[in-house]
């Protein structure tokens, strides 16, 4: 039996298990509902999340005011502490930070004030920077905060292997979340960081919208950490898949891929913004009213919600849970 890393360990040492990206809860009037958000976060931690990534992509970082961001991160930190006080493991809380350098630093300050353990540094807003500009941006952010930083690769922030090797040597930058899905590039990144002697304490994780679908491929290049949107609404299925993937039970993995995760990805791909709105719909279907997404995102169609309901039932049957709560 392994011993969970203590809260005094570095963020890189503490990242383990399934990475939970909670949705942000809103009331009927569209305002932040911190009570429901608190319940959502607590349930995720108690279900077995390895870390909480608050106010990131699934949490609609783009739609939150700085005050709402601070409040949500504070609640996540409080719930992580409460679970520890009740005899559980203290899981790390990582907060999103984005936009340009100046605003990213302001969000980092808010997250630090709220008690977060680290930051997920999302791509700079709108602009497509060259590699040197990306290095300057993330180096400046790391130099302005005491929080450890995971850099998020996707969209307009795609890194050359040599760039990641440089960033891995910057104090405070401890990992890379890959939301691009280019396995050739990821293999070259892992190799470049290793060749630079910077691999110790540097973590990678698969951050694609439904990361389970590519879990076998990432595992083959040594990347076993991943974020699970599915964990938000069917933790039973997400945890069963994770256990099987880690144990090399590929027959179980393939059964869940064929019966649940591939159909889920095909459903998700039928609508813009479904990587967030379909997840929120799933949380609501499991009995917690986290509200709808904020503009400019839109809700899934009734037809697609019905398909999601059937998929949830199918996933629970596959793992022997026998139906939705």
SEGUKOL-808680 format. One record per residue (C-alpha): x, y, z; residue in three letters. Coordinates in pm, whole numbers, padded with zeros to 5 digits, always signed. Layout:
# residues N
XYZALA ...
END
This chain:
# residues 325
+00000+00000+00000UNK +00142+00337-00102UNK +00135+00639+00123UNK -00030+00952-00013UNK +00207+01250-00043UNK +00170+01497+00241UNK +00036+01848+00192UNK +00391+01975+00253UNK +00523+01790-00053UNK +00564+01974-00383UNK +00271+01995-00621UNK +00455+01769-00867UNK +00487+01501-00598UNK +00122+01534-00495UNK -00034+01502-00840UNK -00170+01151-00863UNK -00487+00964-00956UNK -00771+01120-01151UNK -00756+01495-01196UNK -01098+01652-01126UNK -01208+01965-01315UNK -01534+02070-01148UNK -01796+02267-01334UNK -01894+02605-01189UNK -02246+02616-01044UNK -02493+02894-01122UNK -02841+02955-00983UNK -03160+03010-01186UNK -03072+03380-01219UNK -02730+03297-01361UNK -02543+03415-01051UNK -02273+03206-00889UNK -02414+02940-00653UNK -02134+02869-00408UNK -02339+02626-00198UNK -02401+02395-00493UNK -02041+02441-00609UNK -01922+02342-00263UNK -02133+02025-00278UNK -01999+01939-00625UNK -01637+01982-00517UNK -01687+01789-00193UNK -01852+01499-00373UNK -01567+01484-00621UNK -01301+01475-00351UNK -01490+01215-00149UNK -01538+01005-00463UNK -01160+00978-00499UNK -01028+01273-00701UNK -00651+01304-00695UNK -00660+01683-00734UNK -00910+01962-00791UNK -00853+02199-01082UNK -01088+02487-01003UNK -01201+02751-01252UNK -01030+02603-01554UNK -01180+02520-01893UNK -01459+02292-01769UNK -01520+02544-01490UNK -01582+02826-01743UNK -01282+03037-01643UNK -01359+03264-01939UNK -01701+03353-01795UNK -01603+03433-01436UNK -01530+03772-01285UNK -01213+03797-01077UNK -01428+03808-00762UNK -01617+03492-00862UNK -01288+03322-00948UNK -01147+03401-00604UNK -01463+03280-00430UNK -01468+02950-00619UNK -01101+02877-00553UNK -01152+02963-00186UNK -01442+02716-00163UNK -01239+02442-00333UNK -00953+02496-00086UNK -01196+02492+00207UNK -01350+02165+00091UNK -01011+02001+00042UNK -00920+02104+00397UNK -01255+01982+00533UNK -01210+01637+00381UNK -00861+01619+00532UNK -00997+01726+00872UNK -01253+01445+00850UNK -00974+01191+00808UNK -00927+01197+00432UNK -00629+01281+00215UNK -00559+01650+00150UNK -00577+01680-00226UNK -00410+01974-00400UNK -00619+02255-00548UNK -00496+02406-00874UNK -00657+02720-01017UNK -00675+02846-01373UNK -00487+03157-01484UNK -00506+03309-01827UNK -00532+03603-02066UNK -00224+03822-02114UNK +00073+03827-01881UNK -00048+04110-01658UNK -00394+03958-01606UNK -00252+03607-01561UNK -00037+03746-01279UNK -00344+03907-01120UNK -00531+03575-01130UNK -00226+03407-00982UNK -00235+03656-00694UNK -00605+03585-00638UNK -00543+03210-00642UNK -00253+03243-00398UNK -00466+03456-00168UNK -00739+03190-00180UNK -00492+02922-00069UNK -00445+02731-00395UNK -00152+02494-00433UNK -00077+02572-00796UNK -00186+02719-01128UNK -00290+02583-01463UNK -00158+02849-01699UNK -00394+02857-01994UNK -00299+02992-02338UNK -00261+03369-02372UNK -00575+03539-02494UNK -00631+03554-02872UNK -00276+03620-02993UNK -00054+03360-03160UNK +00292+03412-03016UNK +00625+03277-03130UNK +00822+03040-02909UNK +01033+03314-02752UNK +00721+03510-02663UNK +00567+03205-02498UNK +00883+03152-02292UNK +00875+03516-02182UNK +00506+03493-02086UNK +00530+03180-01872UNK +00865+03279-01722UNK +00719+03613-01614UNK +00418+03438-01458UNK +00642+03194-01272UNK +00855+03478-01144UNK +00554+03667-01011UNK +00401+03394-00794UNK +00502+03143-00533UNK +00260+02889-00677UNK +00379+02599-00891UNK +00265+02622-01253UNK +00145+02369-01507UNK +00156+02503-01862UNK -00140+02416-02085UNK -00065+02329-02448UNK -00356+02379-02690UNK -00495+02608-02959UNK -00265+02912-02983UNK -00005+02782-02734UNK +00176+02495-02905UNK +00529+02434-02788UNK +00838+02312-02969UNK +01017+02038-02772UNK +01309+02271-02704UNK +01070+02532-02562UNK +00926+02286-02312UNK +01281+02182-02218UNK +01356+02548-02142UNK +01036+02597-01945UNK +01100+02280-01744UNK +01416+02447-01613UNK +01234+02760-01497UNK +01183+02753-01118UNK +00815+02703-01039UNK +00712+02547-01372UNK +00647+02183-01290UNK +00443+02033-01570UNK +00270+02036-01905UNK -00097+01961-01971UNK -00144+01850-02330UNK -00476+01949-02486UNK -00347+01920-02842UNK -00327+01543-02887UNK -00024+01531-03117UNK +00149+01218-02986UNK +00448+01259-03215UNK +00505+01605-03068UNK +00449+01480-02712UNK +00705+01202-02756UNK +00958+01456-02883UNK +00879+01686-02589UNK +00933+01408-02336UNK +01261+01319-02508UNK +01384+01681-02522UNK +01308+01743-02153UNK +01486+01420-02062UNK +01788+01505-02277UNK +01807+01847-02111UNK +01824+01675-01771UNK +01505+01853-01660UNK +01271+01556-01625UNK +01301+01521-01247UNK +00991+01672-01087UNK +00838+01764-01423UNK +00496+01608-01486UNK +00289+01557-01798UNK -00078+01488-01830UNK -00328+01421-02102UNK -00576+01707-02102UNK -00789+01628-02405UNK -01165+01685-02359UNK -01234+01313-02308UNK -00886+01198-02217UNK -00986+00837-02159UNK -01022+00783-02534UNK -00647+00835-02581UNK -00538+00686-02248UNK -00378+00378-02403UNK -00182+00586-02653UNK -00053+00829-02389UNK +00034+00543-02155UNK +00257+00403-02429UNK +00478+00714-02415UNK +00484+00718-02035UNK +00208+00975-01972UNK -00038+00823-01723UNK -00185+01131-01553UNK -00500+01267-01714UNK -00796+01492-01650UNK -01139+01333-01656UNK -01447+01536-01745UNK -01647+01216-01703UNK -01548+01211-01335UNK -01773+01518-01288UNK -02090+01323-01354UNK -02016+00949-01351UNK -01718+00903-01119UNK -01804+00533-01098UNK -01722+00488-01467UNK -01421+00721-01460UNK -01266+00542-01163UNK -01331+00194-01305UNK -01159+00297-01627UNK -00867+00452-01440UNK -00813+00142-01226UNK -00817-00080-01533UNK -00581+00147-01728UNK -00330+00163-01442UNK -00349-00213-01384UNK -00303-00299-01751UNK -00648-00461-01769UNK -00689-00366-02131UNK -00991-00590-02183UNK -01182-00377-01930UNK -01041-00059-02083UNK -01154-00160-02431UNK -01499-00261-02310UNK -01549+00083-02155UNK -01402+00255-02460UNK -01636+00074-02696UNK -01947+00093-02481UNK -01917+00436-02322UNK -01625+00664-02403UNK -01627+00643-02784UNK -02004+00705-02802UNK -01960+00992-02555UNK -01694+01154-02773UNK -01913+01112-03079UNK -02199+01279-02891UNK -01973+01556-02762UNK -01856+01629-03116UNK -02211+01703-03229UNK -02223+02046-03065UNK -02002+02350-03015UNK -01897+02391-02654UNK -02023+02046-02555UNK -01693+01977-02378UNK -01841+02203-02108UNK -02219+02215-02157UNK -02263+01839-02197UNK -02064+01784-01877UNK -02289+02027-01687UNK -02592+01848-01828UNK -02446+01523-01700UNK -02401+01664-01350UNK -02764+01779-01352UNK -02879+01437-01471UNK -02706+01281-01169UNK -02912+01496-00934UNK -02711+01813-00866UNK -02850+02129-01024UNK -02537+02321-01123UNK -02732+02542-01360UNK -02673+02611-01726UNK -02361+02739-01900UNK -02307+03111-01939UNK -02298+03286-02275UNK -02141+03257-02521UNK -02182+02881-02466UNK -02521+02719-02525UNK -02705+02425-02375UNK -02716+02084-02548UNK -03030+02001-02741UNK -03302+01789-02577UNK -03216+01508-02817UNK -02853+01512-02709UNK -02943+01525-02339UNK -03160+01218-02391UNK -02867+01043-02561UNK -02645+01140-02267UNK -02899+00997-02022UNK -02888+00664-02206UNK -02508+00671-02215UNK -02485+00730-01841UNK -02712+00431-01780UNK -02502+00224-02018UNK -02178+00325-01848UNK -02312+00237-01505UNK -02427-00100-01632UNK -02082-00169-01773UNK -01919-00111-01435UNK -02190-00295-01246UNK -02349+00006-01078UNK -02694-00066-01217UNK -02837+00275-01295UNK -02818+00647-01229UNK -02869+00799-00887UNK 
END
